[in-house]
């Protein structure tokens, strides 16, 4: 449907779920990030340039209120025999895009071919527990 003036018609389109999530995240602009976000830090290096280029586009779609680099984060955690590292670095992290205001969305993009081999699949399984 369209309405508006002759020079500036207003167009209304059906939305997709990704668009709905973006609208929700824009509405979250006025509130502070959740505590889990504030307790993490932006990463200083990226694992892969291709990954960063691809995921930066998704990050700006999910959280337009944040600088693109803020979605690439490091979360402190306790080292365990299953994980080993004292931190977790999802490819990107987002807030304000799920129903719960405190929910975290961690996205992993594993386009590297070794992730299809048994050791890569085992590492991915361990990471997602």
C-alpha positions as CSV (number, residue, x, y, z in Angstrom):
1,X,0.0,0.0,0.0
2,X,1.2,3.5,-0.6
3,X,0.0,6.8,0.9
4,X,1.7,10.2,1.4
5,X,2.3,13.2,-0.7
6,X,2.8,13.3,-4.5
7,X,6.5,14.1,-4.0
8,X,7.1,11.7,-1.1
9,X,4.9,8.6,-1.2
10,X,4.9,6.4,1.9
11,X,5.5,2.8,0.9
12,X,4.5,0.0,3.3
13,X,5.9,-3.5,2.6
14,X,5.4,-6.8,4.3
15,X,8.3,-7.5,6.6
16,X,10.5,-10.6,6.9
17,X,11.5,-12.0,10.3
18,X,15.0,-10.5,10.0
19,X,13.5,-7.1,9.3
20,X,11.2,-7.5,12.4
21,X,14.3,-8.3,14.5
22,X,16.0,-5.2,13.2
23,X,13.0,-3.0,14.0
24,X,13.1,-4.5,17.5
25,X,16.8,-3.7,17.9
26,X,16.3,-0.2,16.8
27,X,13.6,0.2,19.5
28,X,16.3,-1.0,22.0
29,X,18.5,2.0,21.2
30,X,17.3,3.9,24.3
31,X,18.1,1.2,26.8
32,X,21.5,0.2,28.2
33,X,23.1,-3.0,26.9
34,X,22.6,-6.0,29.2
35,X,25.1,-6.8,32.0
36,X,26.7,-9.7,30.1
37,X,27.5,-7.3,27.3
38,X,28.9,-4.6,29.6
39,X,31.1,-7.3,31.3
40,X,32.7,-8.2,28.0
41,X,35.2,-6.4,25.8
42,X,35.6,-5.8,22.1
43,X,38.2,-8.1,20.5
44,X,41.3,-6.4,19.1
45,X,41.9,-9.0,16.3
46,X,39.7,-10.9,14.0
47,X,40.2,-14.6,13.2
48,X,39.7,-14.1,9.4
49,X,39.3,-11.1,7.2
50,X,36.6,-12.9,5.1
51,X,34.7,-13.8,8.2
52,X,34.9,-10.2,9.5
53,X,33.7,-8.7,6.2
54,X,30.7,-11.1,6.0
55,X,29.7,-10.9,9.7
56,X,30.1,-7.1,9.9
57,X,27.1,-6.8,7.6
58,X,25.0,-9.0,9.8
59,X,26.2,-7.2,12.9
60,X,25.0,-3.8,11.5
61,X,21.7,-5.3,10.6
62,X,21.1,-6.8,14.0
63,X,22.4,-3.9,16.1
64,X,22.5,-0.7,14.1
65,X,22.8,1.3,17.4
66,X,26.3,-0.2,18.1
67,X,29.5,0.4,16.2
68,X,30.2,-2.5,13.9
69,X,33.4,-3.5,15.8
70,X,31.4,-3.9,19.1
71,X,29.7,-7.1,17.9
72,X,33.1,-8.9,17.9
73,X,33.6,-9.5,21.6
74,X,35.5,-11.5,24.2
75,X,33.7,-12.9,27.2
76,X,35.7,-14.0,30.3
77,X,34.9,-17.4,31.6
78,X,36.6,-20.0,33.8
79,X,38.9,-22.4,32.1
80,X,37.6,-26.0,32.2
81,X,38.9,-29.4,31.0
82,X,36.2,-29.2,28.3
83,X,36.9,-25.7,27.0
84,X,40.4,-24.9,28.2
85,X,40.5,-21.2,27.5
86,X,39.6,-18.5,30.1
87,X,37.5,-16.7,27.5
88,X,34.9,-17.2,24.8
89,X,35.0,-15.4,21.5
90,X,31.9,-16.0,19.4
91,X,32.2,-14.8,15.8
92,X,29.7,-12.1,16.7
93,X,27.5,-11.4,19.7
94,X,24.3,-9.4,19.7
95,X,21.7,-8.2,22.2
96,X,18.2,-6.8,21.8
97,X,17.3,-9.1,19.0
98,X,15.6,-11.9,20.9
99,X,12.4,-11.8,23.0
100,X,14.2,-11.7,26.4
101,X,16.0,-8.4,27.0
102,X,18.8,-10.2,28.7
103,X,19.2,-12.9,26.0
104,X,22.5,-13.3,24.2
105,X,22.7,-14.2,20.5
106,X,26.1,-15.7,19.7
107,X,26.7,-16.4,16.0
108,X,29.4,-18.7,14.7
109,X,30.3,-18.8,11.1
110,X,32.5,-21.8,10.3
111,X,33.2,-21.6,6.6
112,X,36.7,-23.1,7.1
113,X,36.9,-26.5,5.4
114,X,38.5,-28.2,8.4
115,X,35.3,-27.8,10.3
116,X,33.9,-30.6,8.2
117,X,36.5,-33.0,9.4
118,X,36.1,-35.0,12.6
119,X,38.4,-32.9,14.8
120,X,36.7,-29.7,13.6
121,X,33.2,-31.1,14.3
122,X,34.3,-32.2,17.7
123,X,35.6,-28.8,18.5
124,X,32.4,-27.2,17.3
125,X,30.3,-29.6,19.5
126,X,32.4,-28.8,22.5
127,X,32.1,-25.1,21.9
128,X,28.3,-25.3,21.7
129,X,27.6,-27.1,25.0
